[in-house]
Every structure is written in structure tokens, then in C-alpha cells.
Amino acid sequence: MLITASIVLYNNDKFELGKTISSILDTEQKVMLYLIDNSELDDLKIFKDFDNRIKYIHNPSNPGFGAAHNIAIKSAIETNGEYHFIVNPDIYFDGDIISVMISYMKSDKTIGMMMPQILNLDGSVQNLPKLLPTPLSILWRKVKKPNKAYQKFINQYELREIPKKTIYNAPILSGCFTLLNLNAIEKVGGYDGKFFMYFEDWDLSRRVHQYYKTIYFPLVSVYHGYESGANKNRRLFKIFINSAIIYFNKWGWFFDLERSKINNKALSQFK
């Protein structure tokens, strides 16, 4: 069984990228790793000689994060792949978590998508599984006021009070490290190319969640150098706002009956 994975690149640090690649390839599974390089120059092609399991594709048109991953996903499906990992270039981990996640997904054909526990570089947990967002959710996460009401909201929205090692079905999973069941992707489609960056993973999670389980699997962990670029860079913030508009235009702003139904069902797992 061939397992595929893809990393979308854009002028990445070579040392950090090398750590990510080594983490993915350190597995007993038969793996093919796609490096989709959206950089203007192909300086990162040096990694194609790193290992014969790597396929490098220079993609300087830079259509965005999801659209670039779709190149690898399409190729994986055409070669009869069953499972595909989406990996950010700032991820690394120790041990063969690839095999552990594949084994769990194979045990339950109703799982369409999975993510492990994601850790900051200091070992603290990133609260990435979420309920489906409302426009207020997005705004409140930026403002964080008033403090008492915000804490109550964020604890529920980001499912922060769930015991740390609980496996559960979350409507939203982060795209920084995700395992996809390619049968599910063939059914719902890949990433929506309208999103250049941000919200494309939430959109895909929601579409998969309509038909399959989208599982948070905290029994294994990866480290993620989370930058929160949209909070620091004006250009990225504009991209974030544009993607938020695309997302809510697609799924509904304040009148989204499916959103409430899905969120209530997710919360009912913990009662």
C-alpha cells in the first residue's frame, strides 16, 4: 500500500524543511512525498535528491496553499493511493506516527480525515480542533474582550476542556498536519481553489464532516512552529479577511442552520 504526502513550499528555510522531510520519511510505510514548490525560483529542488521517495514539482504560478496540495492529491488518486498526508513545512516529529495514524484510520472506514495533537515548540498544546465558526467567532478570537465572557466562549469553541487524550469527532481540523482518506476526497472534492490561504482547511473539514468522521487523534503528537502571520503582517491579514468572506459567503453568515446542528452534535459527544 502506497502512502502519499505533500508539502507546499514557498521560499522555506532549508534546515527547517529538512527536519520536516526526515520526519515524514522515517516510517516503515511505503511513502511518496510530493514537494509542491510555489516559489518564484526553484532553489528548493535540491531536496529532490534527498531521497528517491521525493517528487519535486516547481509551481511558480503560486495558486495558493490548497490548490497546490490538490496537484499532489490528484496524482495520488490517479496512482490508486488510499491515504494522503497534508504537511506544513514547519512540522516535525519523532517516531513513526505515520504508521500509527494509518492503522487507526484503516480500522474505521467511516473516518475521512484525521489530525494528531499539535504542539508548540515548547511542548504546550495548540488548540486547533474547533466547532464550526460564526462571523462572531472570528471577530472575538481577535478582540478577546471582555475577558470572562471570552474565556467561556473560547473554551467551548476550541473544545479546550476535553480531556487531553480523548479521541473525538471535531467539525474543524487544522490543515497543518492532516491525514486524508482519499476515498472521502474523491466524494467531496479536494481543496477549494477560491481560497488562496486560510480557511481552505476549515472548508474541506466541513465538507468531509458532512459524510465522514473528522477525527482528532491526540495519542500521537507533532511539533508546529506556529507563526500566526495574519496577526503580524498586513498583507496576510488582508488575505485572511478575504478568505473569511469567501468562507461565509459559501456556508452562510448568520443564517446557517446546519452549523448549529453540527456543533450541537459535536458537543453531545462529551455529555
N, C-alpha and C positions, 0 to 999 in steps of 0.2 A: 504494500500500500504506500503510495507516494503522498507525503505531506508537503504542502507548499506554504510559503510565507512571503510577504512583501514588505519592503521598507521604501517609503518615498523620501527622496533626498533633495536638499536644496542648500548647497554651499556648507555642508556639515563639517564639523571638526573631525579630522581623520582618526584621532586617537579614541574619541568617544564612540564613533561609528564602529571602529574595530572591536570594541568591547561588546557592542550590541550584536554584531555578526557572530562573534565567537560564542556568545550565549546561545544563540539560536541553533548553531550547527553542532553544539555539544550535546548530542542526543543519539540514542540508539535507533531512532526512526530514520527512514529514508526521506530526506528533505531536499527540496529545491527552493532556493532563496532568490527572489527577484529583487533587484535594486533598480527602482524606477527613479532616475535622476532628472529632476526638473530644473537643475542649474543651467545657467547660460553656457558655461564651459563644462567639458567632460573630465575635469581633473580627478573626479572620484572613480573613474573607470579602472584605476589601479587595483580596486578591490575585486575585479572580475578574475584576477589571477590569484586571489587569496585562497580559493578553494574551488574545485571543479563542480561543486553543487550550487555555485552562484551564477545567475544570469543577469547581466547588466544591460539596461536599456536607457539610452540617453533620450530625454524627452523635454528639450529646451523650450517648447511652446508653453510649458507650465500651466496646464489646465486646472490645477488645484489638487488638493490632497486626495479627495475621494475619486476624482476622475483618473488620477494617476494609478491609484490602487486598483481601479477597475481593469486596467491593462493586464495586471498580473492575475486578477480573479478570472477574467475571460480566458486567459491562457491556461490557467489551472483547470477550469471546467472543460476546455477543449481536450485536455490530456487526461480526462477522466479522474481528476483529483476529487477527493472526498472532503478533505478538511484543509482550511487555509487560515494562517495566522496573519493578522494585521499588526505591524510592529512599528512604533515610533523609533527614530534614530537615537533617542536619548534614554532607551530602556536597556537594562542589563540584569542578569540574574545568575544564580549559582545552581548547579544541578540540572537534572533532566526533567524540568517541569513540562516540557513538550509532551513527553510520554504520559505523564500523569493526567494532563488535561484531555489528551486524545482518548485515553482509556475511559475517563468519566463520560465524555460525550458519546462514545461508541456504545456505552451501556444503556443509553436512553435516546432513542431515535427522535423523541419529541423535542430535543434541545436543538435550537437553531443557532445559538450564539452564546459564548461564554467569555468571561474575563476573570483573571485571578485577583487576589488582593494586590493593590498598588501602593508602594511605599515611597515616601520621600527619601532623600539620600541619608537623612539622619535616622531612618527606621520608623518614623511615625507614619500612620496610615492616611492616605489620601481618600477622602470621602467622595468617591466617584459614582457608585450606583445611585440612581435617583428615581423619583417619581416623574411622571410626565410634567413638563413645566407649563406654567401660565406666564403671560407677559409680566405679571406682578412678581413672579418668582425670579425672573431675570433681573428686574429692577432692584428688588430687595437684596439680592446677593451682592449688588454693587454698593448700595447705600448702608446696609447693616444697622439701621436705626428704625425704631427705638430698640435698645439692646434686649430687653426682656422678651418682647414680642418676637424679635428676630430670632433669638435662640430657640424659642418654641417652634417657629416655622422651619428653621434650617435643620433641626433635629429630625423632624418628620420628613421634610423634602429630600434630604440626603440620607435618610434611613440610618442616622448616626447611632441610635440607641439599640440597634440589633446586636446581639452578642457577636463578637468579632469573628468567630469561626463558623457562623451559620451559613449554610448554602441556601440561597433563595432565588426566586424568580423576580428580577427587577426590570421595570419597563424601559429604563435607560441605562445603557452601559457605555463606558468611555471607549473611544477608538484608539487609545494609546497602546493597548495590547489586547487584542481580541481574537478569539478562535471562532471561525465561521464554519458552519455546516453548509457545504456547497449545494446540497440538495435544497436547503432553505433559500439560499441566494438565487438559485435558478427559479424558484417560485416567486419571490418578491422583487427580484432585481437587485443590482448592486447599488453603489453609492449614487445619489442624485447629483449629477454634474452641475446643477444650478448653484450648489454651494461651493465656493472656492476654498473656503476653510472655515471651521467652526460650524456646529450644528449638523454636519453631514452624518456624524456617528449617531446622534440622537434620532435623526430622521430614519436611518437604517434600523436602529434598535426598535423603534416604534413599529416599523413595517414587519420586521421579523416577529416581534412580540404578538402581533395580531394572529399568527398561526402557529407559533412555536414558543417554547420556553427560552427566555433570555437570562441565563444563569450567572449569578455572582458566585464565584468558587474560591473562597478565601483560604483553602487548605494549602495553596501554594502562593508564592509572592514574587513580585518583580520590583526592581527599583526604577523610579522615573524621575528624571531631572526636570520637574515641573517649573515652567517659566512664568506662566500667567501673562503672556505677552500683550494681550488685549488691554490689560490694566496699566501698561507701561509705555506703549507705543501708539501714537495717534493713528498711523496707517492701519495697524492691526485692529485698533478699536473700531475704525470705520468698517473694516471687513466684518468684524463681529456683529455690528449693528445691521449691516446689510443681510447677513446670514440669518439673524434673528427675524427680520422682516420676511424673508423667504420662507422660513420655517412656519411662522404663524399664519402667513397667507395660505400656506399649503394645508395646515391642520386646523386652523381656526384660532381666533384671538380669544374672545371672551365667551363665545358660544361653541363649546366643544364637549358635547355630552359623552362621547366616547372616552375622553380624557378622565373625567370623574369616575366613570365606571371602572376603567383600568386601574386607576390609582387606588380606589377603594378595595378592589380585588387583591392588589399587591399588599396593602396594609392588613388585609384579613388573614394573611399567612402567619401573622405574629400574634394573633389573639388567642 
